[in-house]
Amino acid sequence: METSKIGKLVIVRHHESEWNKLGKWTGVVDVHLSAFGFEQSKKMGELIKDINFDYIFTSIQIRAKETLEQMFSVRDTNSADIPLEEARELNERDYGDYTGKNKWDMEKILGHEEFIKLRRGWDYPIPNGESLKMVYERSVPFFISKILPLLRENKNVLIVAHGNSLRSIMKYIENISDEDISNVEMPFGGILIYDLDTNGHLINKETRQV
């Protein structure tokens, strides 16, 4: 297997949205960042001022796009000067019937064990929504077909997306098992900087955190 290093991949989860602040499952609902989320996104931008990007991907959801805008507001380079693609494949998981419900209320109703399966499990069914496996089945093929070729051209790529679409991509990159993915979280303010091989698998990983 070819293991030569390619361009850097940086993945960033959007910061706190108005519904995150309220503890609601947001999923496909287009909710703006909270005031705190706007403020912290600028700090995230400060953390990666040392990296020059050749290409940017976001989901089509406003909280990811607002995070990107705030991150670049502290840089010398405007994000408008860098090729940008908005992709539905990077959207957050559809929480179906749980959308808009308070997570902590649902934990009391479901019990802790079922709640963890619902929130973090690999193939836990969501009524009228998506499992993490289903998110993987849209986000990872997009990563392989659209993002990995740019990295192979030695371009540095930034992805600003969501907890579950990014966990899916992390699963592929880091070869995380179906069982172990439940222990993986992409936190607010978390930035992962990857060196990958030509197959898109992990060589080195650096974490920066607001």
PyMOL commands that place a pseudoatom at each C-alpha (Angstrom):
pseudoatom trace, name=CA, resn=MET, resi=1, chain=A, elem=C, hetatm=0, pos=[0.000, 0.000, 0.000]
pseudoatom trace, name=CA, resn=GLU, resi=2, chain=A, elem=C, hetatm=0, pos=[1.207, 3.491, -0.882]
pseudoatom trace, name=CA, resn=THR, resi=3, chain=A, elem=C, hetatm=0, pos=[1.909, 5.441, 2.305]
pseudoatom trace, name=CA, resn=SER, resi=4, chain=A, elem=C, hetatm=0, pos=[3.435, 8.670, 0.980]
pseudoatom trace, name=CA, resn=LYS, resi=5, chain=A, elem=C, hetatm=0, pos=[1.983, 11.771, 2.597]
pseudoatom trace, name=CA, resn=ILE, resi=6, chain=A, elem=C, hetatm=0, pos=[-0.428, 13.960, 0.675]
pseudoatom trace, name=CA, resn=GLY, resi=7, chain=A, elem=C, hetatm=0, pos=[-2.106, 17.321, 1.398]
pseudoatom trace, name=CA, resn=LYS, resi=8, chain=A, elem=C, hetatm=0, pos=[-3.324, 18.078, 4.901]
pseudoatom trace, name=CA, resn=LEU, resi=9, chain=A, elem=C, hetatm=0, pos=[-6.963, 17.470, 5.788]
pseudoatom trace, name=CA, resn=VAL, resi=10, chain=A, elem=C, hetatm=0, pos=[-8.459, 19.658, 8.501]
pseudoatom trace, name=CA, resn=ILE, resi=11, chain=A, elem=C, hetatm=0, pos=[-11.918, 18.820, 9.844]
pseudoatom trace, name=CA, resn=VAL, resi=12, chain=A, elem=C, hetatm=0, pos=[-13.939, 21.163, 12.038]
pseudoatom trace, name=CA, resn=ARG, resi=13, chain=A, elem=C, hetatm=0, pos=[-17.325, 20.753, 13.668]
pseudoatom trace, name=CA, resn=HIS, resi=14, chain=A, elem=C, hetatm=0, pos=[-19.556, 23.825, 13.640]
pseudoatom trace, name=CA, resn=HIS, resi=15, chain=A, elem=C, hetatm=0, pos=[-19.706, 25.521, 17.016]
pseudoatom trace, name=CA, resn=GLU, resi=16, chain=A, elem=C, hetatm=0, pos=[-22.741, 25.833, 19.319]
pseudoatom trace, name=CA, resn=SER, resi=17, chain=A, elem=C, hetatm=0, pos=[-26.053, 26.528, 17.584]
pseudoatom trace, name=CA, resn=GLU, resi=18, chain=A, elem=C, hetatm=0, pos=[-29.188, 28.005, 19.141]
pseudoatom trace, name=CA, resn=TRP, resi=19, chain=A, elem=C, hetatm=0, pos=[-30.679, 24.517, 19.472]
pseudoatom trace, name=CA, resn=ASN, resi=20, chain=A, elem=C, hetatm=0, pos=[-27.444, 23.016, 20.817]
pseudoatom trace, name=CA, resn=LYS, resi=21, chain=A, elem=C, hetatm=0, pos=[-27.659, 25.602, 23.576]
pseudoatom trace, name=CA, resn=LEU, resi=22, chain=A, elem=C, hetatm=0, pos=[-31.173, 24.365, 24.399]
pseudoatom trace, name=CA, resn=GLY, resi=23, chain=A, elem=C, hetatm=0, pos=[-30.140, 20.690, 24.325]
pseudoatom trace, name=CA, resn=LYS, resi=24, chain=A, elem=C, hetatm=0, pos=[-32.319, 19.897, 21.300]
pseudoatom trace, name=CA, resn=TRP, resi=25, chain=A, elem=C, hetatm=0, pos=[-31.545, 17.400, 18.566]
pseudoatom trace, name=CA, resn=THR, resi=26, chain=A, elem=C, hetatm=0, pos=[-31.114, 19.620, 15.520]
pseudoatom trace, name=CA, resn=GLY, resi=27, chain=A, elem=C, hetatm=0, pos=[-30.329, 17.275, 12.664]
pseudoatom trace, name=CA, resn=VAL, resi=28, chain=A, elem=C, hetatm=0, pos=[-31.607, 18.608, 9.339]
pseudoatom trace, name=CA, resn=VAL, resi=29, chain=A, elem=C, hetatm=0, pos=[-33.249, 21.738, 10.789]
pseudoatom trace, name=CA, resn=ASP, resi=30, chain=A, elem=C, hetatm=0, pos=[-31.394, 24.882, 9.702]
pseudoatom trace, name=CA, resn=VAL, resi=31, chain=A, elem=C, hetatm=0, pos=[-30.551, 26.653, 12.956]
pseudoatom trace, name=CA, resn=HIS, resi=32, chain=A, elem=C, hetatm=0, pos=[-28.149, 29.577, 13.373]
pseudoatom trace, name=CA, resn=LEU, resi=33, chain=A, elem=C, hetatm=0, pos=[-25.155, 29.648, 15.684]
pseudoatom trace, name=CA, resn=SER, resi=34, chain=A, elem=C, hetatm=0, pos=[-25.716, 31.022, 19.166]
pseudoatom trace, name=CA, resn=ALA, resi=35, chain=A, elem=C, hetatm=0, pos=[-23.888, 34.208, 20.209]
pseudoatom trace, name=CA, resn=PHE, resi=36, chain=A, elem=C, hetatm=0, pos=[-21.390, 31.960, 22.010]
pseudoatom trace, name=CA, resn=GLY, resi=37, chain=A, elem=C, hetatm=0, pos=[-20.997, 29.860, 18.861]
pseudoatom trace, name=CA, resn=PHE, resi=38, chain=A, elem=C, hetatm=0, pos=[-20.157, 32.948, 16.793]
pseudoatom trace, name=CA, resn=GLU, resi=39, chain=A, elem=C, hetatm=0, pos=[-17.593, 34.079, 19.354]
pseudoatom trace, name=CA, resn=GLN, resi=40, chain=A, elem=C, hetatm=0, pos=[-15.925, 30.668, 19.696]
pseudoatom trace, name=CA, resn=SER, resi=41, chain=A, elem=C, hetatm=0, pos=[-15.786, 30.136, 15.933]
pseudoatom trace, name=CA, resn=LYS, resi=42, chain=A, elem=C, hetatm=0, pos=[-13.448, 33.126, 15.673]
pseudoatom trace, name=CA, resn=LYS, resi=43, chain=A, elem=C, hetatm=0, pos=[-11.169, 31.481, 18.249]
pseudoatom trace, name=CA, resn=MET, resi=44, chain=A, elem=C, hetatm=0, pos=[-11.198, 28.321, 16.149]
pseudoatom trace, name=CA, resn=GLY, resi=45, chain=A, elem=C, hetatm=0, pos=[-10.050, 30.386, 13.199]
pseudoatom trace, name=CA, resn=GLU, resi=46, chain=A, elem=C, hetatm=0, pos=[-7.129, 31.681, 15.245]
pseudoatom trace, name=CA, resn=LEU, resi=47, chain=A, elem=C, hetatm=0, pos=[-6.036, 28.105, 15.926]
pseudoatom trace, name=CA, resn=ILE, resi=48, chain=A, elem=C, hetatm=0, pos=[-5.456, 27.295, 12.256]
pseudoatom trace, name=CA, resn=LYS, resi=49, chain=A, elem=C, hetatm=0, pos=[-4.084, 30.594, 10.956]
pseudoatom trace, name=CA, resn=ASP, resi=50, chain=A, elem=C, hetatm=0, pos=[-0.830, 28.751, 10.284]
pseudoatom trace, name=CA, resn=ILE, resi=51, chain=A, elem=C, hetatm=0, pos=[-2.425, 26.508, 7.632]
pseudoatom trace, name=CA, resn=ASN, resi=52, chain=A, elem=C, hetatm=0, pos=[-3.108, 27.716, 4.095]
pseudoatom trace, name=CA, resn=PHE, resi=53, chain=A, elem=C, hetatm=0, pos=[-6.062, 26.061, 2.399]
pseudoatom trace, name=CA, resn=ASP, resi=54, chain=A, elem=C, hetatm=0, pos=[-6.516, 25.268, -1.268]
pseudoatom trace, name=CA, resn=TYR, resi=55, chain=A, elem=C, hetatm=0, pos=[-10.092, 24.007, -1.064]
pseudoatom trace, name=CA, resn=ILE, resi=56, chain=A, elem=C, hetatm=0, pos=[-13.003, 24.183, 1.409]
pseudoatom trace, name=CA, resn=PHE, resi=57, chain=A, elem=C, hetatm=0, pos=[-16.050, 21.958, 1.845]
pseudoatom trace, name=CA, resn=THR, resi=58, chain=A, elem=C, hetatm=0, pos=[-19.058, 22.645, 4.055]
pseudoatom trace, name=CA, resn=SER, resi=59, chain=A, elem=C, hetatm=0, pos=[-22.503, 21.155, 4.435]
pseudoatom trace, name=CA, resn=ILE, resi=60, chain=A, elem=C, hetatm=0, pos=[-25.379, 23.211, 3.059]
pseudoatom trace, name=CA, resn=GLN, resi=61, chain=A, elem=C, hetatm=0, pos=[-26.554, 23.983, 6.616]
pseudoatom trace, name=CA, resn=ILE, resi=62, chain=A, elem=C, hetatm=0, pos=[-26.274, 27.529, 7.933]
pseudoatom trace, name=CA, resn=ARG, resi=63, chain=A, elem=C, hetatm=0, pos=[-24.525, 26.693, 11.208]
pseudoatom trace, name=CA, resn=ALA, resi=64, chain=A, elem=C, hetatm=0, pos=[-21.588, 25.156, 9.331]
pseudoatom trace, name=CA, resn=LYS, resi=65, chain=A, elem=C, hetatm=0, pos=[-21.399, 28.085, 6.898]
pseudoatom trace, name=CA, resn=GLU, resi=66, chain=A, elem=C, hetatm=0, pos=[-21.552, 30.632, 9.740]
pseudoatom trace, name=CA, resn=THR, resi=67, chain=A, elem=C, hetatm=0, pos=[-18.741, 28.797, 11.538]
pseudoatom trace, name=CA, resn=LEU, resi=68, chain=A, elem=C, hetatm=0, pos=[-16.613, 28.977, 8.400]
pseudoatom trace, name=CA, resn=GLU, resi=69, chain=A, elem=C, hetatm=0, pos=[-17.325, 32.699, 7.930]
pseudoatom trace, name=CA, resn=GLN, resi=70, chain=A, elem=C, hetatm=0, pos=[-16.322, 33.474, 11.504]
pseudoatom trace, name=CA, resn=MET, resi=71, chain=A, elem=C, hetatm=0, pos=[-13.181, 31.351, 11.300]
pseudoatom trace, name=CA, resn=PHE, resi=72, chain=A, elem=C, hetatm=0, pos=[-12.017, 33.260, 8.231]
pseudoatom trace, name=CA, resn=SER, resi=73, chain=A, elem=C, hetatm=0, pos=[-12.947, 36.661, 9.690]
pseudoatom trace, name=CA, resn=VAL, resi=74, chain=A, elem=C, hetatm=0, pos=[-9.719, 36.508, 11.734]
pseudoatom trace, name=CA, resn=ARG, resi=75, chain=A, elem=C, hetatm=0, pos=[-7.488, 35.457, 8.817]
pseudoatom trace, name=CA, resn=ASP, resi=76, chain=A, elem=C, hetatm=0, pos=[-5.719, 37.541, 6.213]
pseudoatom trace, name=CA, resn=THR, resi=77, chain=A, elem=C, hetatm=0, pos=[-7.206, 35.341, 3.496]
pseudoatom trace, name=CA, resn=ASN, resi=78, chain=A, elem=C, hetatm=0, pos=[-10.912, 35.652, 2.716]
pseudoatom trace, name=CA, resn=SER, resi=79, chain=A, elem=C, hetatm=0, pos=[-12.737, 32.344, 2.290]
pseudoatom trace, name=CA, resn=ALA, resi=80, chain=A, elem=C, hetatm=0, pos=[-14.263, 33.811, -0.894]
pseudoatom trace, name=CA, resn=ASP, resi=81, chain=A, elem=C, hetatm=0, pos=[-10.785, 33.626, -2.446]
pseudoatom trace, name=CA, resn=ILE, resi=82, chain=A, elem=C, hetatm=0, pos=[-10.642, 29.840, -1.973]
pseudoatom trace, name=CA, resn=PRO, resi=83, chain=A, elem=C, hetatm=0, pos=[-12.706, 27.322, -4.001]
pseudoatom trace, name=CA, resn=LEU, resi=84, chain=A, elem=C, hetatm=0, pos=[-15.677, 26.307, -1.852]
pseudoatom trace, name=CA, resn=GLU, resi=85, chain=A, elem=C, hetatm=0, pos=[-18.187, 23.495, -2.295]
pseudoatom trace, name=CA, resn=GLU, resi=86, chain=A, elem=C, hetatm=0, pos=[-21.346, 23.083, -0.245]
pseudoatom trace, name=CA, resn=ALA, resi=87, chain=A, elem=C, hetatm=0, pos=[-22.452, 19.460, -0.129]
pseudoatom trace, name=CA, resn=ARG, resi=88, chain=A, elem=C, hetatm=0, pos=[-25.598, 17.779, 1.182]
pseudoatom trace, name=CA, resn=GLU, resi=89, chain=A, elem=C, hetatm=0, pos=[-23.523, 14.646, 1.750]
pseudoatom trace, name=CA, resn=LEU, resi=90, chain=A, elem=C, hetatm=0, pos=[-21.841, 16.471, 4.647]
pseudoatom trace, name=CA, resn=ASN, resi=91, chain=A, elem=C, hetatm=0, pos=[-25.124, 17.477, 6.306]
pseudoatom trace, name=CA, resn=GLU, resi=92, chain=A, elem=C, hetatm=0, pos=[-25.913, 16.417, 9.851]
pseudoatom trace, name=CA, resn=ARG, resi=93, chain=A, elem=C, hetatm=0, pos=[-27.712, 13.173, 10.550]
pseudoatom trace, name=CA, resn=ASP, resi=94, chain=A, elem=C, hetatm=0, pos=[-31.490, 13.271, 10.197]
pseudoatom trace, name=CA, resn=TYR, resi=95, chain=A, elem=C, hetatm=0, pos=[-32.871, 12.574, 13.661]
pseudoatom trace, name=CA, resn=GLY, resi=96, chain=A, elem=C, hetatm=0, pos=[-36.332, 11.831, 12.273]
pseudoatom trace, name=CA, resn=ASP, resi=97, chain=A, elem=C, hetatm=0, pos=[-39.009, 11.694, 14.958]
pseudoatom trace, name=CA, resn=TYR, resi=98, chain=A, elem=C, hetatm=0, pos=[-36.472, 12.821, 17.582]
pseudoatom trace, name=CA, resn=THR, resi=99, chain=A, elem=C, hetatm=0, pos=[-35.746, 16.122, 15.802]
pseudoatom trace, name=CA, resn=GLY, resi=100, chain=A, elem=C, hetatm=0, pos=[-36.411, 19.091, 18.085]
pseudoatom trace, name=CA, resn=LYS, resi=101, chain=A, elem=C, hetatm=0, pos=[-36.752, 16.937, 21.198]
pseudoatom trace, name=CA, resn=ASN, resi=102, chain=A, elem=C, hetatm=0, pos=[-34.647, 17.704, 24.249]
pseudoatom trace, name=CA, resn=LYS, resi=103, chain=A, elem=C, hetatm=0, pos=[-31.826, 15.157, 24.531]
pseudoatom trace, name=CA, resn=TRP, resi=104, chain=A, elem=C, hetatm=0, pos=[-31.779, 15.073, 28.307]
pseudoatom trace, name=CA, resn=ASP, resi=105, chain=A, elem=C, hetatm=0, pos=[-35.543, 14.622, 28.575]
pseudoatom trace, name=CA, resn=MET, resi=106, chain=A, elem=C, hetatm=0, pos=[-35.276, 11.751, 26.101]
pseudoatom trace, name=CA, resn=GLU, resi=107, chain=A, elem=C, hetatm=0, pos=[-32.480, 10.158, 28.146]
pseudoatom trace, name=CA, resn=LYS, resi=108, chain=A, elem=C, hetatm=0, pos=[-34.864, 9.987, 31.119]
pseudoatom trace, name=CA, resn=ILE, resi=109, chain=A, elem=C, hetatm=0, pos=[-37.591, 8.460, 28.953]
pseudoatom trace, name=CA, resn=LEU, resi=110, chain=A, elem=C, hetatm=0, pos=[-35.398, 5.946, 27.076]
pseudoatom trace, name=CA, resn=GLY, resi=111, chain=A, elem=C, hetatm=0, pos=[-32.960, 5.073, 29.855]
pseudoatom trace, name=CA, resn=HIS, resi=112, chain=A, elem=C, hetatm=0, pos=[-29.236, 5.712, 29.665]
pseudoatom trace, name=CA, resn=GLU, resi=113, chain=A, elem=C, hetatm=0, pos=[-28.298, 2.564, 27.721]
pseudoatom trace, name=CA, resn=GLU, resi=114, chain=A, elem=C, hetatm=0, pos=[-30.841, 3.077, 24.938]
pseudoatom trace, name=CA, resn=PHE, resi=115, chain=A, elem=C, hetatm=0, pos=[-30.042, 6.785, 24.853]
pseudoatom trace, name=CA, resn=ILE, resi=116, chain=A, elem=C, hetatm=0, pos=[-26.339, 6.091, 24.225]
pseudoatom trace, name=CA, resn=LYS, resi=117, chain=A, elem=C, hetatm=0, pos=[-27.221, 3.619, 21.457]
pseudoatom trace, name=CA, resn=LEU, resi=118, chain=A, elem=C, hetatm=0, pos=[-29.469, 6.222, 19.857]
pseudoatom trace, name=CA, resn=ARG, resi=119, chain=A, elem=C, hetatm=0, pos=[-26.954, 9.037, 20.188]
pseudoatom trace, name=CA, resn=ARG, resi=120, chain=A, elem=C, hetatm=0, pos=[-23.672, 7.270, 19.440]
pseudoatom trace, name=CA, resn=GLY, resi=121, chain=A, elem=C, hetatm=0, pos=[-24.428, 3.791, 18.065]
pseudoatom trace, name=CA, resn=TRP, resi=122, chain=A, elem=C, hetatm=0, pos=[-23.488, 2.605, 14.570]
pseudoatom trace, name=CA, resn=ASP, resi=123, chain=A, elem=C, hetatm=0, pos=[-26.673, 1.028, 13.234]
pseudoatom trace, name=CA, resn=TYR, resi=124, chain=A, elem=C, hetatm=0, pos=[-29.326, 2.034, 15.779]
pseudoatom trace, name=CA, resn=PRO, resi=125, chain=A, elem=C, hetatm=0, pos=[-32.610, 2.683, 13.943]
pseudoatom trace, name=CA, resn=ILE, resi=126, chain=A, elem=C, hetatm=0, pos=[-34.140, 6.169, 14.129]
pseudoatom trace, name=CA, resn=PRO, resi=127, chain=A, elem=C, hetatm=0, pos=[-37.853, 6.382, 13.267]
pseudoatom trace, name=CA, resn=ASN, resi=128, chain=A, elem=C, hetatm=0, pos=[-38.068, 8.324, 9.973]
pseudoatom trace, name=CA, resn=GLY, resi=129, chain=A, elem=C, hetatm=0, pos=[-34.403, 9.309, 10.320]
pseudoatom trace, name=CA, resn=GLU, resi=130, chain=A, elem=C, hetatm=0, pos=[-30.845, 8.097, 9.753]
pseudoatom trace, name=CA, resn=SER, resi=131, chain=A, elem=C, hetatm=0, pos=[-28.517, 5.802, 11.645]
pseudoatom trace, name=CA, resn=LEU, resi=132, chain=A, elem=C, hetatm=0, pos=[-24.811, 6.678, 11.735]
pseudoatom trace, name=CA, resn=LYS, resi=133, chain=A, elem=C, hetatm=0, pos=[-24.296, 3.854, 9.216]
pseudoatom trace, name=CA, resn=MET, resi=134, chain=A, elem=C, hetatm=0, pos=[-26.636, 5.637, 6.798]
pseudoatom trace, name=CA, resn=VAL, resi=135, chain=A, elem=C, hetatm=0, pos=[-24.717, 8.893, 7.256]
pseudoatom trace, name=CA, resn=TYR, resi=136, chain=A, elem=C, hetatm=0, pos=[-21.475, 6.988, 6.541]
pseudoatom trace, name=CA, resn=GLU, resi=137, chain=A, elem=C, hetatm=0, pos=[-23.001, 5.631, 3.337]
pseudoatom trace, name=CA, resn=ARG, resi=138, chain=A, elem=C, hetatm=0, pos=[-23.392, 9.182, 1.977]
pseudoatom trace, name=CA, resn=SER, resi=139, chain=A, elem=C, hetatm=0, pos=[-20.482, 11.067, 3.540]
pseudoatom trace, name=CA, resn=VAL, resi=140, chain=A, elem=C, hetatm=0, pos=[-17.635, 8.587, 2.991]
pseudoatom trace, name=CA, resn=PRO, resi=141, chain=A, elem=C, hetatm=0, pos=[-18.244, 7.969, -0.748]
pseudoatom trace, name=CA, resn=PHE, resi=142, chain=A, elem=C, hetatm=0, pos=[-18.298, 11.766, -1.139]
pseudoatom trace, name=CA, resn=PHE, resi=143, chain=A, elem=C, hetatm=0, pos=[-15.009, 12.026, 0.763]
pseudoatom trace, name=CA, resn=ILE, resi=144, chain=A, elem=C, hetatm=0, pos=[-13.406, 9.341, -1.399]
pseudoatom trace, name=CA, resn=SER, resi=145, chain=A, elem=C, hetatm=0, pos=[-14.689, 10.678, -4.734]
pseudoatom trace, name=CA, resn=LYS, resi=146, chain=A, elem=C, hetatm=0, pos=[-14.457, 14.461, -4.223]
pseudoatom trace, name=CA, resn=ILE, resi=147, chain=A, elem=C, hetatm=0, pos=[-12.074, 15.287, -1.356]
pseudoatom trace, name=CA, resn=LEU, resi=148, chain=A, elem=C, hetatm=0, pos=[-9.415, 12.579, -1.506]
pseudoatom trace, name=CA, resn=PRO, resi=149, chain=A, elem=C, hetatm=0, pos=[-8.444, 13.375, -5.126]
pseudoatom trace, name=CA, resn=LEU, resi=150, chain=A, elem=C, hetatm=0, pos=[-7.673, 16.971, -4.073]
pseudoatom trace, name=CA, resn=LEU, resi=151, chain=A, elem=C, hetatm=0, pos=[-5.536, 15.730, -1.186]
pseudoatom trace, name=CA, resn=ARG, resi=152, chain=A, elem=C, hetatm=0, pos=[-3.679, 13.468, -3.612]
pseudoatom trace, name=CA, resn=GLU, resi=153, chain=A, elem=C, hetatm=0, pos=[-2.866, 16.604, -5.620]
pseudoatom trace, name=CA, resn=ASN, resi=154, chain=A, elem=C, hetatm=0, pos=[-1.116, 17.819, -2.443]
pseudoatom trace, name=CA, resn=LYS, resi=155, chain=A, elem=C, hetatm=0, pos=[-3.826, 20.388, -1.732]
pseudoatom trace, name=CA, resn=ASN, resi=156, chain=A, elem=C, hetatm=0, pos=[-4.748, 21.319, 1.831]
pseudoatom trace, name=CA, resn=VAL, resi=157, chain=A, elem=C, hetatm=0, pos=[-8.474, 20.818, 2.392]
pseudoatom trace, name=CA, resn=LEU, resi=158, chain=A, elem=C, hetatm=0, pos=[-10.756, 22.165, 5.128]
pseudoatom trace, name=CA, resn=ILE, resi=159, chain=A, elem=C, hetatm=0, pos=[-14.091, 20.512, 5.951]
pseudoatom trace, name=CA, resn=VAL, resi=160, chain=A, elem=C, hetatm=0, pos=[-16.558, 22.361, 8.201]
pseudoatom trace, name=CA, resn=ALA, resi=161, chain=A, elem=C, hetatm=0, pos=[-19.491, 20.102, 8.963]
pseudoatom trace, name=CA, resn=HIS, resi=162, chain=A, elem=C, hetatm=0, pos=[-21.313, 18.297, 11.770]
pseudoatom trace, name=CA, resn=GLY, resi=163, chain=A, elem=C, hetatm=0, pos=[-20.719, 15.855, 14.577]
pseudoatom trace, name=CA, resn=ASN, resi=164, chain=A, elem=C, hetatm=0, pos=[-22.081, 12.772, 12.824]
pseudoatom trace, name=CA, resn=SER, resi=165, chain=A, elem=C, hetatm=0, pos=[-20.949, 13.421, 9.253]
pseudoatom trace, name=CA, resn=LEU, resi=166, chain=A, elem=C, hetatm=0, pos=[-17.457, 14.052, 10.620]
pseudoatom trace, name=CA, resn=ARG, resi=167, chain=A, elem=C, hetatm=0, pos=[-17.564, 10.977, 12.892]
pseudoatom trace, name=CA, resn=SER, resi=168, chain=A, elem=C, hetatm=0, pos=[-18.386, 8.953, 9.773]
pseudoatom trace, name=CA, resn=ILE, resi=169, chain=A, elem=C, hetatm=0, pos=[-15.368, 10.304, 7.921]
pseudoatom trace, name=CA, resn=MET, resi=170, chain=A, elem=C, hetatm=0, pos=[-13.199, 9.772, 11.014]
pseudoatom trace, name=CA, resn=LYS, resi=171, chain=A, elem=C, hetatm=0, pos=[-14.378, 6.141, 11.092]
pseudoatom trace, name=CA, resn=TYR, resi=172, chain=A, elem=C, hetatm=0, pos=[-13.053, 5.615, 7.580]
pseudoatom trace, name=CA, resn=ILE, resi=173, chain=A, elem=C, hetatm=0, pos=[-9.813, 7.572, 8.050]
pseudoatom trace, name=CA, resn=GLU, resi=174, chain=A, elem=C, hetatm=0, pos=[-8.901, 5.957, 11.374]
pseudoatom trace, name=CA, resn=ASN, resi=175, chain=A, elem=C, hetatm=0, pos=[-10.278, 2.464, 10.633]
pseudoatom trace, name=CA, resn=ILE, resi=176, chain=A, elem=C, hetatm=0, pos=[-12.542, 2.634, 13.691]
pseudoatom trace, name=CA, resn=SER, resi=177, chain=A, elem=C, hetatm=0, pos=[-14.675, -0.469, 14.266]
pseudoatom trace, name=CA, resn=ASP, resi=178, chain=A, elem=C, hetatm=0, pos=[-18.476, -0.449, 14.302]
pseudoatom trace, name=CA, resn=GLU, resi=179, chain=A, elem=C, hetatm=0, pos=[-18.353, -1.123, 18.056]
pseudoatom trace, name=CA, resn=ASP, resi=180, chain=A, elem=C, hetatm=0, pos=[-15.738, 1.506, 18.900]
pseudoatom trace, name=CA, resn=ILE, resi=181, chain=A, elem=C, hetatm=0, pos=[-17.329, 4.361, 16.961]
pseudoatom trace, name=CA, resn=SER, resi=182, chain=A, elem=C, hetatm=0, pos=[-19.803, 4.785, 19.838]
pseudoatom trace, name=CA, resn=ASN, resi=183, chain=A, elem=C, hetatm=0, pos=[-16.875, 6.036, 21.949]
pseudoatom trace, name=CA, resn=VAL, resi=184, chain=A, elem=C, hetatm=0, pos=[-15.867, 8.688, 19.400]
pseudoatom trace, name=CA, resn=GLU, resi=185, chain=A, elem=C, hetatm=0, pos=[-17.130, 12.249, 19.633]
pseudoatom trace, name=CA, resn=MET, resi=186, chain=A, elem=C, hetatm=0, pos=[-16.265, 15.329, 17.598]
pseudoatom trace, name=CA, resn=PRO, resi=187, chain=A, elem=C, hetatm=0, pos=[-16.528, 18.119, 20.193]
pseudoatom trace, name=CA, resn=PHE, resi=188, chain=A, elem=C, hetatm=0, pos=[-17.488, 21.751, 19.670]
pseudoatom trace, name=CA, resn=GLY, resi=189, chain=A, elem=C, hetatm=0, pos=[-14.334, 23.752, 19.192]
pseudoatom trace, name=CA, resn=GLY, resi=190, chain=A, elem=C, hetatm=0, pos=[-12.442, 20.626, 18.135]
pseudoatom trace, name=CA, resn=ILE, resi=191, chain=A, elem=C, hetatm=0, pos=[-10.121, 20.747, 15.138]
pseudoatom trace, name=CA, resn=LEU, resi=192, chain=A, elem=C, hetatm=0, pos=[-8.477, 17.610, 13.733]
pseudoatom trace, name=CA, resn=ILE, resi=193, chain=A, elem=C, hetatm=0, pos=[-5.499, 17.942, 11.399]
pseudoatom trace, name=CA, resn=TYR, resi=194, chain=A, elem=C, hetatm=0, pos=[-4.718, 14.785, 9.451]
pseudoatom trace, name=CA, resn=ASP, resi=195, chain=A, elem=C, hetatm=0, pos=[-1.798, 13.542, 7.417]
pseudoatom trace, name=CA, resn=LEU, resi=196, chain=A, elem=C, hetatm=0, pos=[-3.171, 10.704, 5.282]
pseudoatom trace, name=CA, resn=ASP, resi=197, chain=A, elem=C, hetatm=0, pos=[-1.876, 8.105, 2.890]
pseudoatom trace, name=CA, resn=THR, resi=198, chain=A, elem=C, hetatm=0, pos=[-3.102, 8.009, -0.711]
pseudoatom trace, name=CA, resn=ASN, resi=199, chain=A, elem=C, hetatm=0, pos=[-6.014, 5.744, 0.304]
pseudoatom trace, name=CA, resn=GLY, resi=200, chain=A, elem=C, hetatm=0, pos=[-7.227, 8.367, 2.781]
pseudoatom trace, name=CA, resn=HIS, resi=201, chain=A, elem=C, hetatm=0, pos=[-6.130, 6.503, 5.901]
pseudoatom trace, name=CA, resn=LEU, resi=202, chain=A, elem=C, hetatm=0, pos=[-4.355, 7.876, 8.947]
pseudoatom trace, name=CA, resn=ILE, resi=203, chain=A, elem=C, hetatm=0, pos=[-0.626, 8.545, 9.073]
pseudoatom trace, name=CA, resn=ASN, resi=204, chain=A, elem=C, hetatm=0, pos=[-0.693, 11.262, 11.727]
pseudoatom trace, name=CA, resn=LYS, resi=205, chain=A, elem=C, hetatm=0, pos=[-3.346, 13.198, 13.641]
pseudoatom trace, name=CA, resn=GLU, resi=206, chain=A, elem=C, hetatm=0, pos=[-3.093, 16.465, 15.553]
pseudoatom trace, name=CA, resn=THR, resi=207, chain=A, elem=C, hetatm=0, pos=[-5.889, 17.831, 17.743]
pseudoatom trace, name=CA, resn=ARG, resi=208, chain=A, elem=C, hetatm=0, pos=[-6.404, 21.508, 18.512]
pseudoatom trace, name=CA, resn=GLN, resi=209, chain=A, elem=C, hetatm=0, pos=[-9.157, 22.645, 20.847]
pseudoatom trace, name=CA, resn=VAL, resi=210, chain=A, elem=C, hetatm=0, pos=[-10.650, 26.019, 21.773]
for i in range(1, 210): cmd.bond("trace and resi %d" % i, "trace and resi %d" % (i + 1))
show_as sticks, trace
zoom trace
